[in-house]
Structures are given as structure tokens and as C-alpha cells.
């Protein structure tokens, strides 16, 4: 799985380096790496997507990384990411090779989902893998959400420091 994530990570980080400030590059790179680690777990035999591991290719894993990055940015920088005029919108659009509108539609889907945001991510990952559309299941939702959020919480301190650094950098540029 980690080998399959390599091309997608390189593509995203290449585009990110051309679009972002040093602090933004650092933060989003951390989120990409964290999501790659989670996907390696999720697609393992014991992971919540393990039964779909055979569907993982470099292309499907790259799509999964993009979806997970949107979710994790929403998780860690919700207030800033929710603003349509946020600098995160063009940065993420460039990084993910999406139009700003496509990105905002996906972001807004997270906020307006009738289920949990974690279930939305789960369905995105299933679609990205080319797996059948899942039928809602409380146990899967709870298990997947617990595993994803628990995994990402390992990176919370790092990402929060990077967000503060990015905010301070933006503030000093505005002064």
C-alpha cells in the first residue's frame, strides 16, 4: 500500500510546493503523510477497508488520498476552510487539481451530510476504490470514524503548531 501511495503523494506534494507558503506546505504535507499511513492501515487485512484492498492501485489510492485530505483539512482547519475566500481554497484546488467549485462542493458535502462526516469520508473512499456503494451501517460508521479520528489525533499537535505558524506567517505578511 505504501508503494501505491508514493505516486499520489509525489503528485500532490509537487503541486503543493508550487502553490503554497512554507508553513502551508509543511502542514498539508503532514496531513498527506498521516492519511497515507491511515490508508495503509485501513487497507490492511485488519483495517476497515481491508476487504477492498485488491481494488487499491496507484490511481485509486491517489483518489483516496485526495478525499482524505479534504476531510482532514476540514477536521483540523474547519473555520478557515469553511470560508469561500480562504487562501486554503486555491491552495487545495491547485494541490488536488480540482476547480475551486469542485473543492467547495466536496467541503460543503461534509458539513451538510445527513450522516456523520466520517461516514461521508468512508463513502468517498469506497467510491475512490471503485467498491460498491455502501449501505449505511451504524457499526461501520462508528468503527471507521473511531479508527480514522484516533489515527489522525496522533498528528494533532504537529498540525496545530503548523496552523499557528501559518497564521502567524500570514499575519506578519499583512502587517
N, C-alpha and C positions, 0 to 999 in steps of 0.2 A: 504494500500500500504506500509506504513512504516513497518508493521509487516512482510510483504512479503520480504522486503529488508533486514531484520535482518539476516537471514541465509547467504545470499551472502556477506553482509558487514563483518560478522564474519569470513567467509572463507577467503576472500581477506586479511583482516587485520591480521589474523593468519599467513598466508603465508608471508605477508609483514614483520611482526615482525622477522621472521626467515631469511629474505634476505636483509633487508635494514639497513642503518645507522639511528640513531635517527632523524636527520633532514629530511631524505627521508621518513621515516615512518610518521612523522608529516605532511609533505606536501601532500603525497599521501592519507593519511587518511582524510585530509581536502577535497581533491578532491572527494574522495569516498562519504563522507558525503554530500557535495554540490550536487553531482549527484543524491544521494538518495532523497534529498529534491526536486530537479528538477523533478525527475521521479514521485514523489508523486503528484506534480502539474500537470505534463504532462498527467498522467493517471486519473486525476480528471475529473469530468463532463465538466468543462470549459477548460481543457487542450488540447493541440494539439493532444494527443493520447487518449483522453477520450473515443472515440467510441470503442477502443480496450481494455478497462480496464478489460473486462471479460476474456481476454486472459492472464492476469497477474497471474502468480503463483510464488512461491519462485524460481523455476528454470528459468523461463523466465525473471524475474526481475534481477536475478544474471547475466544472459547473457547481459541484458540491461546495468547493472552497469559496466560490463567489457568493453563493446563497448563505453560507455560514458567516462570511464576513459581513454581509448586510445585517444579519441577525445580531452578531456580536457587537458591531458598532452601535446598533440600536440599544443593546444591553448596557454598554459602557459609556456611551456619549448621547444618551436619549434626548436630552434637552437641545443640544447643539444640532444633532442630526435631524430633529423634527422641524427645524427652520428651513423653509424653502430657499432662503437667501444665504444659508450657511456655506462656508467655504468647504465643508465636507461634501456637499453635493457635487460640485465639479471635480473635486479630487477623487471621490469614489467612482463617479461616472468614467473618468479617464482610466482609473485603475482597473475597473471591471469591464471596460469597453462597452458601456451602456449609455444610452442617452440620459440626460438628467430626468426626463419624464419617466422613462422605464425604471430608473432607480427610485424615484419618488413614489411610483405606483407600488413597487415592492415594499418599500419602507412603510407606506400607509397601510398596506395589507396587514402588516404585523400589528399595527395599532387598532385596526378595525376588525380583526378576526373574531368570529363568534366563539371560537375555542381559545386555547392559550396560545401565546406567541411560540412556545416550544412545539406545539402541535403543528403550527404553520411551518416552522423550520423542518420538522420531520417530514411533512408532505412535500416541501420543496426538495429535500434531499432524495426522497423516493422518486420524484419526477426526474430530478437530475440524473439519477442512476438508470432511469428507464424501467423502474419497477412498477408494478400495478398500483393504481391509486389506492391508498389505504382507507379502510373503513374506520371511522373513529372508534377508539378503544381507550377507556379511561386508564387501564393498566399500562398500555404502551405510552400514552401521553405522560403519565406520572413517571414512569421509569426512564424514558428518554429525556424528559425535562430535568429530572434529578441528576442523571449522568452528565448531561451537557453542562448545566449550570455548575455542578460540582467540579467538573473538569476545568471550566473556564475560571472559576473562583481562584484557582491556583495562580492565575495571572493577574488577578485584580489589582494587587499592589503595584505591580510593574506598569500596568496600563494607566492606573490613576496618576502615577508620577509623570508618565509621559503626557497625559492630558493636561496636567498642571503646567508642565514645561511648554507645551504647545500654546496654552492660554497666555502664559507669561510672554512667550515669544511674539504672539500676535499683539498683545497689549503694548510691548515695547516698540514694535514697528509702527503702531498707531500714534505713539507719543511724539 
